[in-house]
Amino acid sequence: MAFCRACRVSARHSIAGDRSGRSPVGRPAGEDRVPGGRGWGRRGCGSASGRAPEDRRLRRRGGGACSLAPGREAVSGDVSRISSAPGAQLEGVAMKLPGNMQQMMKQAQHMQQRMQEQVAQIRVEAGAGGGMVTVKMDGHKNVLAVKIDPEAAGDVEMLQDMVLAACNEAAKRVDEETQKIMGGMLGGMGLPPGLFYPMPDFAEPLARLIQEVKRLPGIGQKSAQRIAFHVLRAGRDDVERLSQALLDVKDRLGLCAECNNISDGELCPYCRDANRDRASLCVVEEPHNVVPIETTRTFNGLYHVLHGAISPLRGIGPEQLKIKSLVDRIAAGDVKEIILATNPTVEGEATAVYLSRLLKPLGLRVTRIAMGLPVGSDLEFADEVTMSKSLENRREM
C-alpha cells in the first residue's frame, strides 16, 4: 500500500495484475485502468495519461502530478520518498526516540519544574529617587509592597515617575535572577549557560552609566538614557570637568562646625559673617531648606540644621538628629529666640513639638513659622487642614 503524493489517494500498482488484465484484489472504488498505461489510478489524478480537465485546473492551482507513475510499483527504495509525502503512513512501523533523546526530555521536564519552584521564591527590591520610592516584587513580577518617602508626596508627577522607574528596575532584577537560575540549570545539562540570555540593549559602560544616573532623585529610565547619551556626545574636556566637580563635592565639602550646614571650610558663610544677628536662630531640617529662607532677604539671623526629622516609622529618633549641638549653642548664652522652620509634615510637626517642649523650659522664645494659604491662591482650592491653619495664624490688620 502506498499513497499518491499529489491526490493523497491510495493506489495499488501491480505489474502482475496488468499482465493478467485483471484488477488487483481490493482496489479502491473509483479506480479504472488507465488507457495506454500499465497501472491503476483514480480518475482525474495526474498519474493518468490524457488528464481530465479538472486535473488541468488542479495543475493551475499548484497541484502536482501523481508521484506513482503509470505502470510503476512501489518498491523498498521508495519508502523514504513516500514517508515524506503529506499524509503518508507506513504500516507496522513504530517511531521511537533514541535513548539519549528520551533522557534529555525527562531532564527538560524536571528542569522546568525546578525552575518554576525557584522562580516562585524570588524576592527583589528596587528603589528610585535615591531611595524615596522602594518597590518589592516576586518572581512572577507581582508587586508585593511599595514604600514612599513622605517628602516625595508633594510633587505628584515626580512621584509617578519614581514609582514607574522603581517598578521597571524591580522587573529587570527579576529577569536577571531568572536568567541566573536558567544558566545554572542549563550548565547542568551540558548546554551553554548564556544560551537563552537576552541581548543587552546598550554597551556595558553605557548601561552602567544609565544605571548610576537612575539612582538620582527624580530621574527615571528615559531621563537617565538622555543624560547618558548627552555625556557620550559631549567632549572629553566637558566630561572631565563634570567628573572633577562630582569628586570635589565629596572631597572638599563638609559640615560647618557650628550650625551643621554644608561648608567648604570649618565654618559656613553665615556663621563667618559678623553682621548676622546671633540672638535669633532658625532651625531647619536639611541644608537645602536654608536657601528658600535666604532668598526672602528678611531673616538676618543664624541657622541650625538638624539633618532630618523625628520619624518613628523610619526608626529616626532625637538621638539621630543634631539636637545636642543645638542645646550646646543655646547654653553659650547668645540665643534669645528659636524659630522652628521644620517642614509642615507629620514628621516636621512632631519635631517642632519635641523641640518646643525641650527648649521652652530654658527661658527662650520659641516660635513656629506660619502656615496657611499661599500667595496668589484661591480659597476654592484650599484643603481643610490648610484652611484651619490659616484661621489659627490670622493676624490683626
C-alpha positions in Angstrom: 0.0 0.0 0.0 1.3 3.5 -0.9 -0.2 6.9 -1.2 -0.2 9.3 -4.2 1.8 12.5 -3.4 -0.5 14.8 -5.4 -4.0 13.5 -4.7 -3.2 11.6 -1.4 -5.3 8.6 -2.6 -4.1 5.1 -2.1 -3.1 3.4 -5.3 -2.2 -0.3 -5.9 0.1 -0.8 -8.8 0.8 -4.3 -9.8 2.8 -5.5 -12.8 1.3 -9.0 -12.5 -2.2 -7.6 -12.4 -1.6 -5.5 -15.5 -0.3 -8.5 -17.5 -3.3 -10.7 -16.5 -5.7 -7.9 -17.4 -7.5 -8.4 -14.1 -8.0 -5.8 -11.5 -5.9 -6.3 -8.4 -7.7 -7.6 -5.4 -9.2 -5.0 -3.2 -8.5 -1.9 -5.4 -10.3 1.1 -4.1 -13.6 2.2 -5.6 -13.3 4.8 -8.3 -10.1 3.4 -9.8 -10.1 2.4 -13.5 -7.5 1.1 -15.8 -5.6 3.9 -17.3 -5.7 3.8 -21.2 -2.2 3.5 -22.6 -0.7 2.8 -19.2 0.3 -0.2 -17.1 -1.2 0.7 -13.8 -4.3 1.7 -12.0 -5.1 5.2 -11.0 -8.0 7.4 -9.8 -9.9 9.4 -12.3 -8.6 12.9 -12.6 -5.3 12.0 -11.0 -2.2 13.4 -12.5 -0.8 9.9 -12.9 -3.0 9.1 -15.8 -2.1 9.8 -19.3 -4.6 12.0 -21.0 -5.5 14.1 -18.0 -9.1 15.2 -17.4 -10.0 19.0 -17.4 -10.3 19.0 -13.6 -6.6 17.8 -13.5 -5.5 20.8 -15.6 -7.3 23.1 -13.1 -5.5 21.3 -10.3 -2.2 22.0 -12.0 -3.0 25.7 -12.4 -3.8 25.8 -8.7 -0.4 24.5 -7.9 -1.2 20.8 -7.7 1.4 18.2 -8.8 1.1 15.0 -10.8 0.9 11.7 -9.1 4.3 10.5 -7.9 3.5 6.9 -8.7 3.7 6.9 -12.5 1.5 4.6 -14.5 2.9 1.1 -14.6 5.3 1.7 -11.7 5.1 -0.3 -8.5 6.3 0.9 -5.1 9.5 -0.8 -4.1 11.5 -0.6 -0.9 13.7 2.2 -2.3 10.6 4.5 -2.4 9.8 4.2 1.2 11.7 7.3 2.2 10.1 9.3 -0.6 6.6 8.0 0.3 7.0 8.6 4.0 8.0 12.2 3.4 4.8 13.0 1.5 2.0 14.8 3.3 -0.4 12.4 5.0 2.0 9.5 4.3 1.7 6.5 6.6 3.7 3.3 7.0 2.0 0.3 8.5 3.8 -1.7 11.1 6.5 1.0 11.8 6.8 2.3 15.4 8.5 5.6 15.8 10.8 5.7 18.9 13.1 8.4 20.1 16.7 7.5 20.8 17.6 6.7 24.4 19.6 9.9 24.9 16.7 12.0 23.5 14.2 10.4 25.9 16.6 11.1 28.8 17.0 14.7 27.6 13.2 15.2 27.5 12.9 13.9 31.1 15.7 16.2 32.2 14.0 19.2 30.5 10.7 18.4 32.3 12.4 18.1 35.6 14.4 21.3 35.0 11.2 23.2 34.1 9.5 22.1 37.4 12.6 23.0 39.4 12.8 26.4 37.7 9.2 27.2 38.4 9.7 26.4 42.1 12.8 28.6 42.3 11.3 31.4 40.3 8.3 31.5 42.7 10.8 32.0 45.6 12.5 35.1 44.0 12.1 38.3 46.0 13.7 41.5 44.8 13.7 45.2 45.9 14.4 48.2 43.7 14.4 51.9 44.5 14.2 55.2 42.6 14.9 58.8 43.5 17.7 57.9 45.9 15.5 55.5 47.9 12.5 57.8 48.1 10.4 55.1 46.4 11.0 51.4 47.0 9.2 48.5 45.3 9.3 44.8 46.3 8.4 42.2 43.7 8.3 38.4 43.4 9.5 36.1 40.7 6.2 36.4 38.8 6.6 40.2 38.7 3.8 40.7 41.2 4.3 43.9 43.2 4.3 42.9 46.9 4.9 46.2 48.6 5.5 49.9 47.8 7.3 52.3 50.2 7.1 56.1 49.5 9.0 58.7 51.4 6.7 61.4 52.7 9.0 64.0 51.2 8.1 62.7 47.7 4.4 63.2 48.2 4.5 66.9 47.3 5.2 66.5 43.6 2.7 64.1 42.1 4.3 64.0 38.6 7.8 63.3 40.0 6.3 60.6 42.3 4.7 58.9 39.4 8.0 58.8 37.5 9.8 57.4 40.5 7.2 54.7 41.1 7.4 53.7 37.4 11.2 53.7 37.5 11.2 51.5 40.6 8.8 49.0 39.1 10.8 48.8 35.9 14.0 48.3 37.9 12.4 45.6 40.0 11.2 43.8 36.9 14.7 43.9 35.4 16.2 42.4 38.6 13.6 39.6 38.4 14.7 38.9 34.9 18.3 38.8 36.0 17.6 36.4 38.8 15.6 34.2 36.5 18.4 34.1 34.0 20.8 33.1 36.7 18.6 30.2 37.6 18.3 29.1 34.0 22.0 29.5 33.4 22.8 27.1 36.3 20.3 24.5 35.1 21.5 24.7 31.5 25.0 24.2 32.7 23.9 21.0 34.5 22.6 19.7 31.2 25.8 20.4 29.3 24.4 23.4 27.5 25.9 26.9 27.4 24.8 29.0 30.4 24.1 32.0 28.1 22.1 30.1 25.5 18.8 32.0 26.3 20.2 35.2 27.7 18.6 38.3 26.1 20.9 40.6 24.1 21.7 43.7 26.1 20.2 47.0 25.0 23.3 49.1 25.5 27.0 48.5 25.7 28.2 47.7 29.2 29.8 51.1 30.0 26.8 53.0 28.8 24.4 50.7 30.6 26.4 51.1 33.8 26.2 54.9 33.4 22.4 54.8 32.9 22.0 52.6 36.0 24.0 55.1 38.1 22.2 58.1 36.8 18.8 56.4 37.7 19.8 56.5 41.3 19.5 60.3 41.4 16.2 61.7 42.8 13.5 62.3 40.1 15.5 60.5 37.4 13.7 57.7 35.6 14.8 55.3 32.8 14.2 57.7 29.9 15.8 60.7 31.6 18.8 58.6 32.6 19.2 57.5 28.9 19.0 61.1 27.7 21.7 62.2 30.2 23.9 59.2 29.4 23.8 59.9 25.6 24.4 63.6 26.3 27.6 62.6 28.2 28.5 60.3 25.4 28.2 63.1 22.8 30.0 65.7 24.9 33.7 66.4 24.6 36.2 64.8 26.8 37.1 68.1 28.5 33.4 68.6 29.4 33.2 65.1 30.9 36.4 65.6 32.9 35.1 68.9 34.3 31.8 67.1 35.3 33.6 64.2 36.9 36.0 66.5 38.7 33.1 68.6 40.1 31.5 65.4 41.4 34.7 64.4 43.1 35.2 67.9 44.6 31.7 67.7 46.2 32.8 64.6 48.1 36.4 65.5 48.8 36.2 69.3 49.6 32.8 69.8 51.3 31.9 69.0 54.9 29.7 70.3 57.6 30.0 73.6 59.5 31.4 73.0 63.0 28.7 75.3 64.5 25.5 75.0 62.5 25.9 71.7 60.6 25.3 73.5 57.3 27.3 72.5 54.2 30.6 74.3 54.1 34.0 74.2 52.3 35.8 75.3 55.5 35.4 75.0 59.3 32.6 77.5 59.3 29.9 78.2 56.8 29.5 81.7 55.2 26.6 82.5 57.6 28.5 81.7 60.7 31.5 83.6 59.5 29.5 86.7 58.8 29.9 89.1 61.8 26.9 91.2 60.7 24.4 88.4 61.3 22.1 88.6 64.3 23.3 85.9 66.7 20.3 86.3 69.1 18.0 84.7 66.5 18.4 81.1 65.5 16.3 79.4 62.8 16.1 75.6 62.9 15.6 73.7 59.7 15.6 70.0 58.7 18.1 69.9 55.8 20.8 72.1 54.4 18.8 72.9 51.2 16.0 74.4 53.4 18.2 77.3 54.1 18.1 78.6 50.5 14.3 79.4 50.4 14.6 81.4 53.6 17.7 83.3 52.5 16.0 84.3 49.2 13.4 86.3 51.1 16.2 88.6 52.4 14.0 89.2 55.6 15.9 87.0 58.0 19.3 88.1 59.3 19.9 85.6 62.0 21.8 82.3 62.1 20.8 78.8 61.2 20.9 75.3 62.7 20.5 72.2 60.6 19.1 69.1 62.2 19.8 66.8 59.2 16.4 65.1 59.4 13.2 64.9 61.4 11.8 62.6 64.0 10.1 59.7 62.3 9.3 56.6 64.4 8.2 54.6 61.3 11.6 55.1 59.8 13.5 54.5 63.0 14.7 58.1 63.4 14.6 59.4 66.9 16.0 62.6 68.6 19.4 60.8 69.1 19.9 60.6 65.3 19.4 64.4 64.9 21.7 67.3 65.6 19.8 68.3 68.7 22.6 68.0 71.2 24.7 70.6 69.3 21.7 72.9 69.3 21.4 72.7 73.1 25.1 73.4 73.4 24.8 76.6 71.2 21.9 77.8 73.4 23.9 77.2 76.5 26.5 79.7 75.3 24.0 82.4 76.2 23.8 84.4 72.9 20.5 83.0 71.6 17.2 84.7 72.6 14.7 83.3 70.1 14.3 80.0 68.4 12.4 79.9 65.1 11.2 76.3 64.2 11.1 76.1 60.4 10.7 72.4 60.0 8.5 71.1 57.1 4.7 71.2 57.5 4.5 67.4 57.5 3.7 64.9 60.2 7.4 64.3 60.9 8.1 68.1 60.8 5.3 68.8 63.2 6.4 66.1 65.6 10.0 67.5 65.6 8.7 71.1 66.2 6.6 69.9 69.1 9.5 68.0 70.6 11.9 71.0 70.3 9.3 73.3 71.8 8.9 71.2 74.9 12.7 70.8 75.2 13.6 74.5 74.8 10.8 76.4 76.4 11.9 75.5 80.0 15.2 77.2 79.2 13.5 80.6 79.2 13.8 81.1 75.4 11.2 82.5 73.0 10.2 79.6 70.7 8.1 80.4 67.6 6.9 78.4 64.7 6.7 79.6 61.1 3.1 80.4 60.0 1.3 78.0 57.7 -1.7 78.8 55.6 -2.8 79.9 52.2 -0.1 80.6 49.6 0.0 84.0 48.0 -2.0 84.1 44.7 -4.1 81.0 45.5 -7.9 80.7 45.6 -10.0 79.7 48.7 -11.9 77.3 46.5 -8.9 75.0 46.1 -7.7 75.1 49.7 -8.0 71.9 51.7 -9.4 71.7 55.3 -6.0 71.5 57.0 -4.6 74.5 55.2 -7.7 76.5 55.8 -7.7 75.7 59.5 -4.0 76.6 59.8 -4.8 79.9 58.1 -7.5 80.7 60.6 -5.3 79.8 63.6 -2.5 82.0 62.4 -4.6 85.0 61.5 -3.3 88.5 62.4 -4.8 91.9 63.2 -4.7 94.4 60.4 
